[in-house]
Amino acid sequence: MNQRTFPEPLSLSIAAVERDTGIGKDTLRIWERRYGFPQPGRDAFGERSYSMEQVEKLRVIKRLLDQGHRPGRIVAQPVETLQRLSQGQASAPQKMAFSGTAPELRNFMSCILGHDAEGLRRKLHQAMVAMGHFRFVTDLVAPLNGMVGDAWMRGELQIFEEHLYTESITSVLRQAINNIPQPSAQSQPRILLTTFPQESHGLGLLMAECLLALEGCRCISLGTQTPLRDMVMGVQAHKVDVIALSFSVSLNPNHVLDGLNELRQQLPPSVQIWAGGRCPALHRRELPGVVVLGPLEDIPTQIQAWRAQHAS
């Protein structure tokens, strides 16, 4: 059977570059004036046209921006320098995080790189059954997320491959949550789970929801990207005790700190705010009125502390 091949385009329009890289048109124009990169040509209609070499460099830049680098420090750098920087950032955490478990995790990575969605979901489901919900989340999904993220940052995973992983793990986690016995309507705490409007990553929410459900919490998930005003309305409508928020490493620190402060002001003191995730801004300073969660395996301890505090 002949495998279909798709010719690589010689160049992309500015709209196509925006869709491909996630870098906005206005930003591309500003960088062109300010840093001398990118340097588009012009097509037959006089519109900007970007070579694939420039698009590839923009992809590396986007990965570094997601890790907190500033445009002024990286945009004008040669692509080889950016790739070394990207690889250097990802290699150390990977070595630390996956000692002893890397061979097992690489089995899952092989499915991702081999575009074997069915095999990946089958292996994940088998691991969940064998390990149980708690260890599946803390000992497999958490480090595997890190490995996938590091591989994407180094340019070893394409966006469609990372999306394949995300959809597969999301499907298995939802099934796992549905298999946990539902608590009674009176179970406490009642926890609302969501993310800020700028945060599109939802795996952290599902992982937390799974562990919270194991502890008998009543979970109400709004998914991702909820406006703050609607969070407050959701807290009121569902009479929740805690609002739990997930923050990825790519989120703008100012959005995190300003948003948490604004949310705290709009909620009654009786409603706790729990913030978790890999965003460095959570750990740089004290956040009045916000409980910053540690590793996922600490969730049972946090639930015990809440229940002890609110015992009648």
C-alpha positions, 0 to 999 in steps of 0.5 A: 500500500502506497503511503500518501505524501504531502508536499511541504509548502515553500512559504506561508502567509502571515495568517497561516503563520499565526495559525501554525505557531500561535504567534499573533499577526501584530506580534510578528509585525512588531518583531519585524520592526523591533528585532529584524526577525522575521524578515518576510518576502512578498507574494504576488499580491504584495502580502507578507510571505514567510519561508519555512525556515523562518516558521521553524524558528518561530516555533522554537521561539514560541516554545521558549516564550511558553517557558517564560523567556522574554522576546527581547532576549531570544527573537534575534538569536540564531535558531541554533542558539535557540535550539540549544537553549530549548534542549538545555532547559528540558534535559535537566528536569527530565533526568531528575524526574524520570530516574527508574521509570523512564523505560516504562514511560518511553513505552507510552512515548513510543505510541505517541511518536508512532501515532498509535492512538488505540495502543496508547489508550489501551496501555493507559487503561491497563496501567490505570486498572493495574495501579489504581486511581491514585498511583496512576495519577501521581506515579504515571500521568504526572511524570508522563506529562512532564516527559511529553512537555519536555519533548515538545519543548525540544521540538521532538513532538509536533503539536498534533502528536501532543494533542493526540496524547492530551486527548488520549489521557483525557479520555482515560481520566474521565473514564476513571473519574466516572468509575469512582463511586459518587459521594452524597449531595451532602459530602464536603468539601464541595469543590469547583474546578476550573482555570483562568480565561487565559489558561487552556490546559485542562489535564491538571484539573482532571488529575486533581478531580480524580484525586479529590473524588477519591477523597469523597469530595463533591466536585463540580468542574467547569472545564477551562477558561472561565471568566472570573465573574462566572467563577463567582456566580458558579461558587454562589450557584453551587454553594461550594466551599473551595474553588480549585484552579490549575495553572500551567507553566506557560501562563503569564505571571501577572495574569496569575497574581492579578487574577487571584487577587481580584478573585479573592476580593470578590469571594466571601472569606468562607470560600477557600481558593486553592491554586496548583500547577507548575506556574512559577508565579505561585511560589515566588511570593505569599498570596494572601487568602490563597492556598498554594497546593504542593504535589498532587499526592498532598491532596489527601492531606489538604482535604483532611486539614480542611475537614478538621478545620470545619468539623462541627 
